[in-house]
Amino acid sequence: MAKFRCPDCKEKFELNIEEYDEGDYVNCPECNLELVVEMFEGKAKLKIAKDKDIDEEDEAGSFDEFYEE
């Protein structure tokens, strides 16, 4: 189990990261914010899912990354 913190409501929650692949979406159990699973150097991290209607140029660097604790 890996521990994460929601970037919006700051709720701490656990995920069995072995059940997820890179690119899978998860929702915060408290506020329902949509997050996407990414792997970095063997560790899972969650990023706020991008709005598919927004250009990537507009979105570049404007979201925070949240790493496994």
Gaussian input, Z-matrix of N, CA and C with variables (Angstrom, degrees):
# hf/3-21g

backbone

0 1
 N
 C     1     B1
 C     2     B2     1     A1
 N     3     B3     2     A2     1     D1
 C     4     B4     3     A3     2     D2
 C     5     B5     4     A4     3     D3
 N     6     B6     5     A5     4     D4
 C     7     B7     6     A6     5     D5
 C     8     B8     7     A7     6     D6
 N     9     B9     8     A8     7     D7
 C    10    B10     9     A9     8     D8
 C    11    B11    10    A10     9     D9
 N    12    B12    11    A11    10    D10
 C    13    B13    12    A12    11    D11
 C    14    B14    13    A13    12    D12
 N    15    B15    14    A14    13    D13
 C    16    B16    15    A15    14    D14
 C    17    B17    16    A16    15    D15
 N    18    B18    17    A17    16    D16
 C    19    B19    18    A18    17    D17
 C    20    B20    19    A19    18    D18
 N    21    B21    20    A20    19    D19
 C    22    B22    21    A21    20    D20
 C    23    B23    22    A22    21    D21
 N    24    B24    23    A23    22    D22
 C    25    B25    24    A24    23    D23
 C    26    B26    25    A25    24    D24
 N    27    B27    26    A26    25    D25
 C    28    B28    27    A27    26    D26
 C    29    B29    28    A28    27    D27
 N    30    B30    29    A29    28    D28
 C    31    B31    30    A30    29    D29
 C    32    B32    31    A31    30    D30
 N    33    B33    32    A32    31    D31
 C    34    B34    33    A33    32    D32
 C    35    B35    34    A34    33    D33
 N    36    B36    35    A35    34    D34
 C    37    B37    36    A36    35    D35
 C    38    B38    37    A37    36    D36
 N    39    B39    38    A38    37    D37
 C    40    B40    39    A39    38    D38
 C    41    B41    40    A40    39    D39
 N    42    B42    41    A41    40    D40
 C    43    B43    42    A42    41    D41
 C    44    B44    43    A43    42    D42
 N    45    B45    44    A44    43    D43
 C    46    B46    45    A45    44    D44
 C    47    B47    46    A46    45    D45
 N    48    B48    47    A47    46    D46
 C    49    B49    48    A48    47    D47
 C    50    B50    49    A49    48    D48
 N    51    B51    50    A50    49    D49
 C    52    B52    51    A51    50    D50
 C    53    B53    52    A52    51    D51
 N    54    B54    53    A53    52    D52
 C    55    B55    54    A54    53    D53
 C    56    B56    55    A55    54    D54
 N    57    B57    56    A56    55    D55
 C    58    B58    57    A57    56    D56
 C    59    B59    58    A58    57    D57
 N    60    B60    59    A59    58    D58
 C    61    B61    60    A60    59    D59
 C    62    B62    61    A61    60    D60
 N    63    B63    62    A62    61    D61
 C    64    B64    63    A63    62    D62
 C    65    B65    64    A64    63    D63
 N    66    B66    65    A65    64    D64
 C    67    B67    66    A66    65    D65
 C    68    B68    67    A67    66    D66
 N    69    B69    68    A68    67    D67
 C    70    B70    69    A69    68    D68
 C    71    B71    70    A70    69    D69
 N    72    B72    71    A71    70    D70
 C    73    B73    72    A72    71    D71
 C    74    B74    73    A73    72    D72
 N    75    B75    74    A74    73    D73
 C    76    B76    75    A75    74    D74
 C    77    B77    76    A76    75    D75
 N    78    B78    77    A77    76    D76
 C    79    B79    78    A78    77    D77
 C    80    B80    79    A79    78    D78
 N    81    B81    80    A80    79    D79
 C    82    B82    81    A81    80    D80
 C    83    B83    82    A82    81    D81
 N    84    B84    83    A83    82    D82
 C    85    B85    84    A84    83    D83
 C    86    B86    85    A85    84    D84
 N    87    B87    86    A86    85    D85
 C    88    B88    87    A87    86    D86
 C    89    B89    88    A88    87    D87
 N    90    B90    89    A89    88    D88
 C    91    B91    90    A90    89    D89
 C    92    B92    91    A91    90    D90
 N    93    B93    92    A92    91    D91
 C    94    B94    93    A93    92    D92
 C    95    B95    94    A94    93    D93
 N    96    B96    95    A95    94    D94
 C    97    B97    96    A96    95    D95
 C    98    B98    97    A97    96    D96
 N    99    B99    98    A98    97    D97
 C   100   B100    99    A99    98    D98
 C   101   B101   100   A100    99    D99
 N   102   B102   101   A101   100   D100
 C   103   B103   102   A102   101   D101
 C   104   B104   103   A103   102   D102
 N   105   B105   104   A104   103   D103
 C   106   B106   105   A105   104   D104
 C   107   B107   106   A106   105   D105
 N   108   B108   107   A107   106   D106
 C   109   B109   108   A108   107   D107
 C   110   B110   109   A109   108   D108
 N   111   B111   110   A110   109   D109
 C   112   B112   111   A111   110   D110
 C   113   B113   112   A112   111   D111
 N   114   B114   113   A113   112   D112
 C   115   B115   114   A114   113   D113
 C   116   B116   115   A115   114   D114
 N   117   B117   116   A116   115   D115
 C   118   B118   117   A117   116   D116
 C   119   B119   118   A118   117   D117
 N   120   B120   119   A119   118   D118
 C   121   B121   120   A120   119   D119
 C   122   B122   121   A121   120   D120
 N   123   B123   122   A122   121   D121
 C   124   B124   123   A123   122   D122
 C   125   B125   124   A124   123   D123
 N   126   B126   125   A125   124   D124
 C   127   B127   126   A126   125   D125
 C   128   B128   127   A127   126   D126
 N   129   B129   128   A128   127   D127
 C   130   B130   129   A129   128   D128
 C   131   B131   130   A130   129   D129
 N   132   B132   131   A131   130   D130
 C   133   B133   132   A132   131   D131
 C   134   B134   133   A133   132   D132
 N   135   B135   134   A134   133   D133
 C   136   B136   135   A135   134   D134
 C   137   B137   136   A136   135   D135
 N   138   B138   137   A137   136   D136
 C   139   B139   138   A138   137   D137
 C   140   B140   139   A139   138   D138
 N   141   B141   140   A140   139   D139
 C   142   B142   141   A141   140   D140
 C   143   B143   142   A142   141   D141
 N   144   B144   143   A143   142   D142
 C   145   B145   144   A144   143   D143
 C   146   B146   145   A145   144   D144
 N   147   B147   146   A146   145   D145
 C   148   B148   147   A147   146   D146
 C   149   B149   148   A148   147   D147
 N   150   B150   149   A149   148   D148
 C   151   B151   150   A150   149   D149
 C   152   B152   151   A151   150   D150
 N   153   B153   152   A152   151   D151
 C   154   B154   153   A153   152   D152
 C   155   B155   154   A154   153   D153
 N   156   B156   155   A155   154   D154
 C   157   B157   156   A156   155   D155
 C   158   B158   157   A157   156   D156
 N   159   B159   158   A158   157   D157
 C   160   B160   159   A159   158   D158
 C   161   B161   160   A160   159   D159
 N   162   B162   161   A161   160   D160
 C   163   B163   162   A162   161   D161
 C   164   B164   163   A163   162   D162
 N   165   B165   164   A164   163   D163
 C   166   B166   165   A165   164   D164
 C   167   B167   166   A166   165   D165
 N   168   B168   167   A167   166   D166
 C   169   B169   168   A168   167   D167
 C   170   B170   169   A169   168   D168
 N   171   B171   170   A170   169   D169
 C   172   B172   171   A171   170   D170
 C   173   B173   172   A172   171   D171
 N   174   B174   173   A173   172   D172
 C   175   B175   174   A174   173   D173
 C   176   B176   175   A175   174   D174
 N   177   B177   176   A176   175   D175
 C   178   B178   177   A177   176   D176
 C   179   B179   178   A178   177   D177
 N   180   B180   179   A179   178   D178
 C   181   B181   180   A180   179   D179
 C   182   B182   181   A181   180   D180
 N   183   B183   182   A182   181   D181
 C   184   B184   183   A183   182   D182
 C   185   B185   184   A184   183   D183
 N   186   B186   185   A185   184   D184
 C   187   B187   186   A186   185   D185
 C   188   B188   187   A187   186   D186
 N   189   B189   188   A188   187   D187
 C   190   B190   189   A189   188   D188
 C   191   B191   190   A190   189   D189
 N   192   B192   191   A191   190   D190
 C   193   B193   192   A192   191   D191
 C   194   B194   193   A193   192   D192
 N   195   B195   194   A194   193   D193
 C   196   B196   195   A195   194   D194
 C   197   B197   196   A196   195   D195
 N   198   B198   197   A197   196   D196
 C   199   B199   198   A198   197   D197
 C   200   B200   199   A199   198   D198
 N   201   B201   200   A200   199   D199
 C   202   B202   201   A201   200   D200
 C   203   B203   202   A202   201   D201
 N   204   B204   203   A203   202   D202
 C   205   B205   204   A204   203   D203
 C   206   B206   205   A205   204   D204

   B1=1.4550
   B2=1.5239
   B3=1.3044
   B4=1.4593
   B5=1.5258
   B6=1.3233
   B7=1.4626
   B8=1.5221
   B9=1.3252
   B10=1.4561
   B11=1.5170
   B12=1.3298
   B13=1.4636
   B14=1.5269
   B15=1.3164
   B16=1.4597
   B17=1.5292
   B18=1.3293
   B19=1.4642
   B20=1.5233
   B21=1.3196
   B22=1.4546
   B23=1.5273
   B24=1.3306
   B25=1.4642
   B26=1.5307
   B27=1.3334
   B28=1.4773
   B29=1.5263
   B30=1.3073
   B31=1.4634
   B32=1.5303
   B33=1.3284
   B34=1.4604
   B35=1.5230
   B36=1.3383
   B37=1.4618
   B38=1.5171
   B39=1.3194
   B40=1.4533
   B41=1.5238
   B42=1.3260
   B43=1.4590
   B44=1.5095
   B45=1.3145
   B46=1.4624
   B47=1.5196
   B48=1.3082
   B49=1.4596
   B50=1.5294
   B51=1.3178
   B52=1.4653
   B53=1.5302
   B54=1.3291
   B55=1.4642
   B56=1.5273
   B57=1.3310
   B58=1.4649
   B59=1.5171
   B60=1.3150
   B61=1.4533
   B62=1.5247
   B63=1.3299
   B64=1.4553
   B65=1.5271
   B66=1.3148
   B67=1.4569
   B68=1.5160
   B69=1.3356
   B70=1.4596
   B71=1.5229
   B72=1.3120
   B73=1.4603
   B74=1.5237
   B75=1.3143
   B76=1.4612
   B77=1.5194
   B78=1.3152
   B79=1.4521
   B80=1.5107
   B81=1.3248
   B82=1.4562
   B83=1.5281
   B84=1.3182
   B85=1.4620
   B86=1.5376
   B87=1.3129
   B88=1.4563
   B89=1.5328
   B90=1.3487
   B91=1.4710
   B92=1.5273
   B93=1.3395
   B94=1.4533
   B95=1.5327
   B96=1.3303
   B97=1.4580
   B98=1.5274
   B99=1.3297
   B100=1.4581
   B101=1.5301
   B102=1.3241
   B103=1.4611
   B104=1.5200
   B105=1.3337
   B106=1.4551
   B107=1.5307
   B108=1.3335
   B109=1.4604
   B110=1.5239
   B111=1.3266
   B112=1.4571
   B113=1.5190
   B114=1.3202
   B115=1.4592
   B116=1.5164
   B117=1.3324
   B118=1.4522
   B119=1.5145
   B120=1.3246
   B121=1.4615
   B122=1.5325
   B123=1.3245
   B124=1.4488
   B125=1.5187
   B126=1.3283
   B127=1.4649
   B128=1.5160
   B129=1.3155
   B130=1.4589
   B131=1.5178
   B132=1.3197
   B133=1.4549
   B134=1.5189
   B135=1.3063
   B136=1.4537
   B137=1.5116
   B138=1.3169
   B139=1.4577
   B140=1.5205
   B141=1.3084
   B142=1.4540
   B143=1.5204
   B144=1.3274
   B145=1.4642
   B146=1.5197
   B147=1.3335
   B148=1.4592
   B149=1.5221
   B150=1.3064
   B151=1.4596
   B152=1.5201
   B153=1.3006
   B154=1.4542
   B155=1.5290
   B156=1.3240
   B157=1.4602
   B158=1.5159
   B159=1.3220
   B160=1.4615
   B161=1.5191
   B162=1.3131
   B163=1.4596
   B164=1.5155
   B165=1.3316
   B166=1.4607
   B167=1.5124
   B168=1.3427
   B169=1.4590
   B170=1.5134
   B171=1.3233
   B172=1.4643
   B173=1.5143
   B174=1.3263
   B175=1.4525
   B176=1.5283
   B177=1.3160
   B178=1.4652
   B179=1.5230
   B180=1.3203
   B181=1.4553
   B182=1.5137
   B183=1.3200
   B184=1.4540
   B185=1.5250
   B186=1.3275
   B187=1.4568
   B188=1.5125
   B189=1.3072
   B190=1.4584
   B191=1.5200
   B192=1.3303
   B193=1.4613
   B194=1.5211
   B195=1.3142
   B196=1.4576
   B197=1.5088
   B198=1.3057
   B199=1.4447
   B200=1.5201
   B201=1.2913
   B202=1.4548
   B203=1.5147
   B204=1.3124
   B205=1.4790
   B206=1.4893
   A1=108.95
   A2=115.40
   A3=121.68
   A4=108.50
   A5=115.52
   A6=120.99
   A7=109.92
   A8=115.38
   A9=122.51
   A10=109.03
   A11=115.70
   A12=121.68
   A13=107.21
   A14=116.69
   A15=121.70
   A16=109.57
   A17=117.30
   A18=120.08
   A19=113.34
   A20=117.24
   A21=120.54
   A22=112.35
   A23=116.53
   A24=120.21
   A25=113.26
   A26=117.34
   A27=124.64
   A28=113.38
   A29=117.49
   A30=121.87
   A31=109.74
   A32=116.93
   A33=121.38
   A34=107.91
   A35=115.02
   A36=119.45
   A37=109.78
   A38=115.66
   A39=122.24
   A40=109.87
   A41=114.90
   A42=121.73
   A43=108.32
   A44=116.58
   A45=120.65
   A46=105.16
   A47=116.41
   A48=122.53
   A49=111.90
   A50=118.27
   A51=121.55
   A52=111.67
   A53=116.82
   A54=121.22
   A55=112.23
   A56=117.42
   A57=121.16
   A58=110.66
   A59=115.11
   A60=122.65
   A61=108.30
   A62=115.84
   A63=120.00
   A64=109.11
   A65=115.86
   A66=121.35
   A67=113.63
   A68=117.92
   A69=120.84
   A70=109.92
   A71=115.14
   A72=121.07
   A73=109.92
   A74=115.34
   A75=122.63
   A76=107.47
   A77=115.85
   A78=120.95
   A79=109.74
   A80=115.85
   A81=120.10
   A82=107.87
   A83=117.47
   A84=119.81
   A85=112.70
   A86=118.28
   A87=121.55
   A88=112.51
   A89=117.35
   A90=120.29
   A91=113.49
   A92=117.41
   A93=124.14
   A94=114.22
   A95=118.41
   A96=122.13
   A97=109.23
   A98=117.70
   A99=121.54
   A100=109.80
   A101=115.19
   A102=123.03
   A103=108.76
   A104=116.44
   A105=120.97
   A106=108.74
   A107=116.44
   A108=122.97
   A109=108.95
   A110=116.31
   A111=122.29
   A112=108.21
   A113=115.65
   A114=121.23
   A115=108.39
   A116=116.30
   A117=121.91
   A118=107.96
   A119=116.14
   A120=122.56
   A121=112.05
   A122=115.98
   A123=121.69
   A124=115.32
   A125=117.86
   A126=120.93
   A127=109.54
   A128=114.32
   A129=120.30
   A130=109.70
   A131=114.73
   A132=120.67
   A133=107.17
   A134=116.00
   A135=121.48
   A136=108.78
   A137=115.89
   A138=122.23
   A139=107.67
   A140=115.20
   A141=119.13
   A142=107.21
   A143=116.31
   A144=120.60
   A145=108.94
   A146=115.96
   A147=121.49
   A148=109.58
   A149=114.71
   A150=120.77
   A151=107.13
   A152=118.16
   A153=121.85
   A154=112.80
   A155=118.50
   A156=121.98
   A157=112.58
   A158=118.39
   A159=122.07
   A160=109.20
   A161=116.61
   A162=122.72
   A163=110.35
   A164=118.61
   A165=121.05
   A166=111.70
   A167=118.69
   A168=121.08
   A169=110.97
   A170=117.11
   A171=121.51
   A172=111.05
   A173=116.56
   A174=122.02
   A175=112.44
   A176=119.24
   A177=122.92
   A178=111.50
   A179=115.15
   A180=121.14
   A181=115.23
   A182=118.39
   A183=118.58
   A184=113.60
   A185=117.71
   A186=118.99
   A187=108.96
   A188=114.70
   A189=121.16
   A190=109.98
   A191=115.32
   A192=121.65
   A193=107.61
   A194=115.52
   A195=120.66
   A196=108.03
   A197=115.76
   A198=122.21
   A199=111.73
   A200=114.21
   A201=122.85
   A202=109.23
   A203=116.96
   A204=121.25
   A205=111.32
   D1=139.34
   D2=177.86
   D3=-116.16
   D4=144.03
   D5=-179.84
   D6=-100.43
   D7=138.09
   D8=178.97
   D9=-134.50
   D10=164.06
   D11=176.05
   D12=-127.55
   D13=132.01
   D14=179.13
   D15=-68.39
   D16=132.48
   D17=179.65
   D18=-71.02
   D19=-18.49
   D20=-177.25
   D21=-92.77
   D22=-59.50
   D23=-175.06
   D24=-97.66
   D25=-6.85
   D26=178.81
   D27=69.09
   D28=12.10
   D29=177.18
   D30=-66.64
   D31=134.79
   D32=174.91
   D33=-89.34
   D34=139.58
   D35=177.06
   D36=-150.86
   D37=161.89
   D38=-178.94
   D39=-113.40
   D40=145.97
   D41=173.63
   D42=-130.88
   D43=140.39
   D44=169.61
   D45=-81.22
   D46=91.10
   D47=-170.87
   D48=-62.94
   D49=-19.30
   D50=177.28
   D51=-66.57
   D52=-18.26
   D53=179.47
   D54=-85.82
   D55=-5.07
   D56=-175.45
   D57=-120.90
   D58=149.40
   D59=174.72
   D60=-110.47
   D61=161.18
   D62=176.31
   D63=-58.38
   D64=133.97
   D65=-179.53
   D66=95.97
   D67=-10.25
   D68=176.87
   D69=-70.56
   D70=150.15
   D71=178.08
   D72=-101.94
   D73=141.60
   D74=173.62
   D75=-133.67
   D76=158.00
   D77=178.19
   D78=-117.81
   D79=143.44
   D80=174.10
   D81=-61.23
   D82=132.53
   D83=-178.72
   D84=-69.21
   D85=-18.17
   D86=-178.46
   D87=-92.91
   D88=-54.24
   D89=-173.36
   D90=-109.00
   D91=-4.69
   D92=176.50
   D93=70.12
   D94=18.73
   D95=176.10
   D96=-61.75
   D97=134.08
   D98=-179.72
   D99=-83.12
   D100=126.46
   D101=-179.25
   D102=-124.63
   D103=154.50
   D104=178.77
   D105=-118.35
   D106=139.70
   D107=-179.61
   D108=-82.77
   D109=130.38
   D110=173.15
   D111=-131.60
   D112=150.38
   D113=178.52
   D114=-109.83
   D115=137.15
   D116=179.98
   D117=-141.90
   D118=115.16
   D119=-179.32
   D120=51.05
   D121=43.57
   D122=175.95
   D123=81.47
   D124=0.57
   D125=179.18
   D126=-116.19
   D127=146.33
   D128=178.96
   D129=-83.30
   D130=146.36
   D131=171.76
   D132=-140.58
   D133=158.48
   D134=177.53
   D135=-116.38
   D136=137.50
   D137=175.22
   D138=-121.55
   D139=152.02
   D140=173.28
   D141=-64.45
   D142=130.36
   D143=-179.25
   D144=-66.47
   D145=135.46
   D146=178.82
   D147=-73.11
   D148=147.29
   D149=171.66
   D150=-74.22
   D151=124.30
   D152=-174.76
   D153=-67.42
   D154=-15.21
   D155=-179.92
   D156=-86.70
   D157=-11.44
   D158=-177.19
   D159=-93.28
   D160=137.19
   D161=176.97
   D162=-61.74
   D163=141.42
   D164=178.31
   D165=-62.54
   D166=-32.01
   D167=177.85
   D168=-61.46
   D169=-41.10
   D170=179.15
   D171=-68.66
   D172=-29.44
   D173=-172.78
   D174=-91.04
   D175=-14.88
   D176=-172.67
   D177=-55.87
   D178=119.94
   D179=175.90
   D180=75.56
   D181=6.77
   D182=-175.15
   D183=-98.85
   D184=6.69
   D185=176.19
   D186=-123.43
   D187=151.22
   D188=-177.69
   D189=-89.54
   D190=156.58
   D191=175.75
   D192=-106.99
   D193=143.98
   D194=-177.98
   D195=-127.45
   D196=116.77
   D197=-173.45
   D198=-96.14
   D199=156.60
   D200=174.07
   D201=-58.38
   D202=135.16
   D203=178.72
   D204=-85.94

